[in-house]
Amino acid sequence: MSEERNRPATDADRGQVNTAAAEVYESFFVPALFGQFAEAVLDHADVVAGARVLDVGCGTGVVARAAAARVGAGERVVGVDPNPGMLAVAERSAPSIEWRAGTSEALPVEDRCFDHTVSQFAAMFFTDRREAMNEMARATAIGGTITIATWFGLDRTPGYAAMVALIAEELGNEAADALRAPFVLGRPEDVRGLVDPIGHDVRLTESSGTARFASLADWVHTDVQGWTLADLVDDEQEVALIARAEQDLARFVSADGSVSFPAPAIIATVVVDRPD
């Protein structure tokens, strides 16, 4: 799942969405997918009360909000994301957290000022993953931890494997590639290769998860309007896609009309032990 495509990267490949999509992301994707992993990521990072936490690629802030609740009032939690729409939703949801615009490759934070740096489902979209890891190491105190979470590949995520195939047939490769992008770091060895150079005591864990949507229509709408497809699919195409999904993806639908399928993640933590 780590293959390179011979075309220029687009906003869709980088996980960049508009403000309207960020609103849908927070309302639908967070409860359907992302929210269930926040505590597992913080547990893996050994985040406890009184810690200082940096969330890189924070999106709408689900992990940063969980970290703020865990470390206690008055402790420093900073969320960094390059996407203004995501940050607008994050700030509205938790104004007490420090939200900063910036990229993972040039983090707008001081050296060695966090006990734990975390990044949930963002590493796949880093423009320069090695530089991003170096930046996270720069921001983290010696002896602190860096934790990243990525999705397993599409071979372990059957619902999205089927959705990608459907979108490729219905809408073409550009739209399908946008939905493939989150799964490009889908093997444990891919993730270990990122964290190994940063320190020692590397720990990798498989975290089971389940994608849950109220209906097939909600699943399609969330993927189209809450993620990188928002600028690639118009309303008419979305209606056609829902009609196709009702035929082709019926195996993921329960008797009550809800949708669920496995969505496991890889969580890796490394202890920082070297200078920049």
N, C-alpha and C positions, 0 to 999 in steps of 0.2 A: 504493500500500500504506500510505499515511499517513492513511487516512480515520479520522474520529472516530466512535465509537459513542455513541448517545444513551442510555446507561444508566450507573449507578454503576460505577466500577472495582472489580474483585474482586481477591482475593489471586492468583487465576490470571492475571489481566491483568498484575499486577505481578511475576510470576515467583516468588511466594512459595510455598515447599514445606515439608512437614514433615520431621522428621529421618529417617524411614524413606525418604522419597523422595530426600533428599540422599545417602543411602547408595547407592541404586540409580543416582542421577545420577553419582556418582564412579566406580562400578564399570562402568557401561555407557555412559553418555553421553560421558564424557570420552574413552575410547578410540574410540568410534564417531564423534564429531563434534568436540569442543572441543580435545582435545589437539593435533591436527595444526596448529592455528593459533598456538600459544603462541610458538614461536620466530619466526614471521613477524611477530607483533605487536611483539616485543622488537627485532627487526631494524629494523622501520619506525620505532620510537621511538629508535633509536641507543643502546640500552642497552649499556654496556661495563663491564668490571671496575672496581670502585670506586664505581659510581654508587649513588645512593639512589633507591629505586623505591617508588611507591605504586600499589597495584592496587585500583581502585574497582569495587564490585560483584563481588568476587573469587570468589563462590561457594565451591566446595570448594578453590580455591587453585591451579588448574593453571598460571596465568600467574605468580603469585607464586612458586611453587616453581621454575619455570624461571628467573625473574629472580634468585632467591637463588643458584642454581647458577652463573649468569653473572657476577654482581657479586662473588662471593667471600665466604668466611667472614668474619663480623664486620661486613659492610656492612649498612646498614639497608634492610630490605624490610618494608612494612606492607600488609596486606590488610584492606579494610573491606567489610563486607556487613551488611545489615539482618536477615539470616535466621539465627536461632540454629542451626538444623539444619545449614545449610551451614558455618557457622563451627566447629561441633563436629567435623565430618568434616575440615575443613581443619587444625584444631589437632592432631588425632590424626595426620594425615599428615605434618605438618611443624611440630613444636613449637618449633623455633628461630625461626620467622618470627613477627612481631608481628601478631596477629589482633585486630581491633577491631570491635565492633558499632557500626553507624552508617549513616546514609543518605547518599546522594550529595549531597543538598541541604544537609547540615549535617555535613560531614566532621569527625570527631574527631581532627584533626591540626593542627599549628602552621602558621603562615604561612611560605611560601617555603622549606620544609624538604626538598623532594624535587627531584632532577634530572629525573626522568621520572615522569609520572603516566599510567597505562595503564588501559583499561577494555575488556574483551573480552566482547561480547555481553550487555552490561548496559544500555546507553543506551536501549534500547527500553522498559525498565521504569522509568526515572527518572520520578518523579512530576512534577517541574518541570525539564525538560531545560535550560532556560537557566540556572536557578539552579545546577544541578549542574555545568554547564560553568564558571560563575563560581567555584564552590567548588574545582574542580580547578585553575583558574588561580591561586586564592589559595594553594593548597598547593604550587605549582610555582615553582621559582626562575626569575627573569627569565633568558631564554635557554635554559631547559629546554624539554622537549617534553611535550605531551599527545597521547596516541594512543588512538583509540577504534576498535573493530571492531564491525560490525553484519552481519547476514545480508542478502544480496540478497533481493528480494521473492520471493513464491511463484511468480511467472512465470519465475524463474530456478532454482527449486528444485522440480523436477517431483515428486519423491517426496512431499514434504510438501504440495504442492498437491493431490495425489491423496488423501493421508491426511486432510487437512482436509475435503475433499468427502465422504469416507467417514464420518468422524466426525459431520459435520453431518447426514447421512442417518440414521445409526444412533443417535446420542445427542443430537442437537439443537444449536442454535446456541450455547448457553453453552459447551459442551465444545469446539465448533469454534473459537469465538472465543479460547479459552485457547491453542489451538495456532496460531492466526493471530498472536497477540501478538508472538512473536519476530521477525516479518518486517515490522513496520510502519515501519522505517527502511530500506526496501529499495532506495532509489535514491541514486546518488552525490550528487545535489543536496540530498537530505535531510540527508546527513551533512555536506556542506560547509557547509550553513546553520548547523550546530551549532558547527563549529570556526572559521569565518571571523572572528567577532567577538573571538576570544581572542588573536590574535597575527598572525604573518606566516609566509611560506614554507610554506603549506599544501600537503601532498602527499597525494593519494588514489591508492590502488592497488586493483585487483581481485586478490584472492587466491583461486586455485582450490582447491577442497576436494571431498572425496568422503565422503558418509555411508556407513558400512559397519556392517551388523548381521549376526550369524551366521545369522539366519533371520527369516522374517516374524513368527513368534511372539515372537522376541526384540525385534524392532522395535516391535511393538505394546506388549509388556510394558514396554519402556523408556519409551515415550511416556506410558503410563498411570501406571506406578508410580514413574518417576524424574523426573517433571516436573509441571506444574501441573494435570494431569488427575487426580492421585492422589486428591484429595478429591471428585472429580466422577463417578468411574466405579467401580462395585463389581465383585466377582469375576465374577458372572454376565454382566455387560455386557462385561467384558474377553474372556471366552470367546467371546461372540457376535461381538465385534469382530474377533477373530483369524479366526474362520470366514469372515466377510465379506472380510477382507483377503486370505485365501488365494484367493478368487475375483477380487476387484477389483484387487489390487495385484500380481498374478503377473508382470506385465511387468518388475518391478524385481528379480526373483529369477533368480540365475544357476543353471547346471546343478548346482552343488554345494549348492544350497539357500540360499546366502548372498544378502544384499541389498546393493545399492549404487546410488547415484544422485548426480548433481552437487549440491554444497552450497557455492556460492561465497560469499565474504565481501567486504565493503568495509572497507578499513583506511585511516584518515585520521590524519595527524600535523600538528600546528601548533606553531610555536615561540612561546613566551609572551613578550610584549614590553610588557605594560601593567600598571599597578597595579590593585588591586581596584576 
